Amino acid sequence: MRFEQVLGQSELKQMITSSLQEDRLAHSFILLGPAGYGALPLALATAQFLLCKNRSETDACGECSSCHKAANYIHPDLHFSFPTIKPKGSKPVTSLDWMKEWRSFLHKNPYANIHEWLIDLGGDNKQGNITRDECVRIVKTLGLKSFESEYKIQLIWMAEYLAKEGNRLLKLIEEPPPGTVFILMAEQEQKVLNTILSRCQILRTTPINDADIKEHLRKLETPDDDLDRIVRIAKGDVNLAIQLTSAEGLFGADMWLKWLRVLYKKNPLEMVDFSDEFARLGRESQKAFLTYGLHFLHEMVRQQSHPGLQPNLPKVESVAMVKISQMLSLNHTFQAIALLEKSIYHLERYANTKVLMLDNSIRLSKFFDINKEGQDASQKKMNV
């Protein structure tokens, strides 16, 4: 991938290219920001730029043998590490065992997020990790001489998944062999080891401007009459915009509205049934559902604080959000946000999902101001 193919991030592109020209490029840096802002495409473009044999001052040539190899993610001096899962009963795996799937993932949509990657691996019910074995492999690989280029480049996607195993890489990140460049990417800065952050130059990606997202969606043959709405909802996130163009829409939206109906009716049997349905989802899908719920509630806070603002939600969800914002107090909305954030924390620590969701349902159902004027709740219909 060349810099001209990366949406937005003009300042970071300029900084990276000028740093190389002035021979002051950092040997280790980390790109922080949501996947949809383009940290991974920027990292891929940087890698191709460094490996290119005929690069200009601002971009790779795109024509040399090194560019062709880098564009197809098969250059021998370009190394990838990313969260993986261990299939049941198999030996420990590293990123090398998933390279076929990884290349397909990159060709399909380099702006995609970790949830989509783990779905591709068939590991929706497992949490991805960058393992000890992967860190050992990185150390061994970077200890070898480069094959074709003056640079060896190590890309680590979703560095927050290194967890404590990242300590094995500290010395290497701080003092890599000559010609070695580390490019890390992460969405959640607070989950990256401080010892890693302190050894890297920190570069923060920014939201993509609306014009670039519109042009990208047009290439995907999105109808023009939908573009303005989608771009407004996406708020600079290319991957979110792509999801909104799909027939399925945002993952978790339909199920979220279904849950709200259950909470509104306060029917214990329906709460139990919904908890069973939630428990049958994979763990990553459960987290994606709760993450969508947080986005919905944050938009509700905006609506309750400033009535009349246009919600950053699709049409059906916007209508539902406006109705619900009139039923819950702002304080209850904040409590609901705190509860969902705590639920994601517990999910990552393998809580019993059925019990967790049933407890959430009971707690949140009490927030709804139903029957306030003495009307029977069963006679009131909520058209969510």
URGI-V165588 format. One record per residue. N is the residue number from 1. RES is the residue in one letter. NEAR is the number of other C-alpha atoms within 8 Angstrom. Layout:
N	RES	NEAR
N	RES	NEAR
//
This chain:
1	M	10
2	R	13
3	F	11
4	E	6
5	Q	6
6	V	12
7	L	9
8	G	8
9	Q	11
10	S	6
11	E	6
12	L	9
13	K	10
14	Q	9
15	M	8
16	I	10
17	T	11
18	S	10
19	S	10
20	L	9
21	Q	8
22	E	7
23	D	6
24	R	7
25	L	8
26	A	8
27	H	9
28	S	13
29	F	12
30	I	13
31	L	13
32	L	14
33	G	12
34	P	10
35	A	13
36	G	13
37	Y	15
38	G	14
39	A	15
40	L	11
41	P	11
42	L	12
43	A	10
44	L	10
45	A	12
46	T	11
47	A	11
48	Q	15
49	F	11
50	L	8
51	L	12
52	C	13
53	K	7
54	N	7
55	R	10
56	S	7
57	E	7
58	T	8
59	D	11
60	A	14
61	C	10
62	G	8
63	E	6
64	C	10
65	S	6
66	S	11
67	C	15
68	H	10
69	K	10
70	A	14
71	A	9
72	N	8
73	Y	8
74	I	8
75	H	9
76	P	8
77	D	11
78	L	13
79	H	9
80	F	9
81	S	11
82	F	11
83	P	12
84	T	12
85	I	12
86	K	8
87	P	5
88	K	4
89	G	4
90	S	7
91	K	5
92	P	6
93	V	12
94	T	12
95	S	12
96	L	6
97	D	7
98	W	9
99	M	8
100	K	7
101	E	9
102	W	8
103	R	10
104	S	8
105	F	11
106	L	8
107	H	7
108	K	6
109	N	7
110	P	10
111	Y	13
112	A	10
113	N	9
114	I	7
115	H	10
116	E	8
117	W	10
118	L	14
119	I	9
120	D	9
121	L	9
122	G	6
123	G	12
124	D	13
125	N	9
126	K	9
127	Q	10
128	G	10
129	N	10
130	I	15
131	T	10
132	R	7
133	D	9
134	E	12
135	C	13
136	V	9
137	R	9
138	I	8
139	V	10
140	K	8
141	T	7
142	L	10
143	G	7
144	L	6
145	K	5
146	S	10
147	F	6
148	E	6
149	S	8
150	E	7
151	Y	11
152	K	13
153	I	12
154	Q	12
155	L	13
156	I	12
157	W	12
158	M	13
159	A	11
160	E	12
161	Y	10
162	L	12
163	A	10
164	K	6
165	E	11
166	G	11
167	N	8
168	R	8
169	L	10
170	L	11
171	K	8
172	L	9
173	I	13
174	E	9
175	E	6
176	P	10
177	P	8
178	P	4
179	G	7
180	T	12
181	V	12
182	F	12
183	I	13
184	L	13
185	M	14
186	A	15
187	E	10
188	Q	9
189	E	8
190	Q	5
191	K	7
192	V	14
193	L	11
194	N	6
195	T	8
196	I	12
197	L	11
198	S	7
199	R	10
200	C	12
201	Q	10
202	I	9
203	L	9
204	R	7
205	T	12
206	T	8
207	P	9
208	I	14
209	N	8
210	D	10
211	A	6
212	D	10
213	I	14
214	K	11
215	E	8
216	H	8
217	L	12
218	R	10
219	K	7
220	L	6
221	E	6
222	T	10
223	P	7
224	D	7
225	D	5
226	D	8
227	L	11
228	D	9
229	R	7
230	I	11
231	V	13
232	R	9
233	I	11
234	A	11
235	K	9
236	G	13
237	D	13
238	V	13
239	N	12
240	L	10
241	A	14
242	I	9
243	Q	10
244	L	11
245	T	9
246	S	7
247	A	5
248	E	7
249	G	9
250	L	8
251	F	9
252	G	12
253	A	11
254	D	7
255	M	8
256	W	11
257	L	11
258	K	8
259	W	9
260	L	8
261	R	10
262	V	12
263	L	14
264	Y	10
265	K	8
266	K	9
267	N	8
268	P	6
269	L	6
270	E	8
271	M	14
272	V	9
273	D	8
274	F	10
275	S	13
276	D	9
277	E	8
278	F	11
279	A	9
280	R	6
281	L	9
282	G	11
283	R	11
284	E	12
285	S	12
286	Q	10
287	K	10
288	A	11
289	F	13
290	L	12
291	T	8
292	Y	12
293	G	11
294	L	11
295	H	8
296	F	10
297	L	11
298	H	9
299	E	12
300	M	12
301	V	12
302	R	11
303	Q	13
304	Q	10
305	S	7
306	H	7
307	P	7
308	G	5
309	L	7
310	Q	4
311	P	9
312	N	9
313	L	9
314	P	7
315	K	6
316	V	7
317	E	11
318	S	11
319	V	9
320	A	11
321	M	11
322	V	10
323	K	8
324	I	8
325	S	12
326	Q	8
327	M	9
328	L	11
329	S	8
330	L	9
331	N	6
332	H	9
333	T	12
334	F	9
335	Q	8
336	A	10
337	I	11
338	A	8
339	L	9
340	L	11
341	E	9
342	K	8
343	S	10
344	I	10
345	Y	8
346	H	9
347	L	12
348	E	8
349	R	6
350	Y	7
351	A	8
352	N	7
353	T	11
354	K	10
355	V	8
356	L	10
357	M	10
358	L	11
359	D	8
360	N	9
361	S	10
362	I	11
363	R	8
364	L	10
365	S	10
366	K	7
367	F	8
368	F	10
369	D	8
370	I	7
371	N	8
372	K	6
373	E	4
374	G	5
375	Q	8
376	D	7
377	A	8
378	S	6
379	Q	6
380	K	7
381	K	5
382	M	6
383	N	4
384	V	8
//
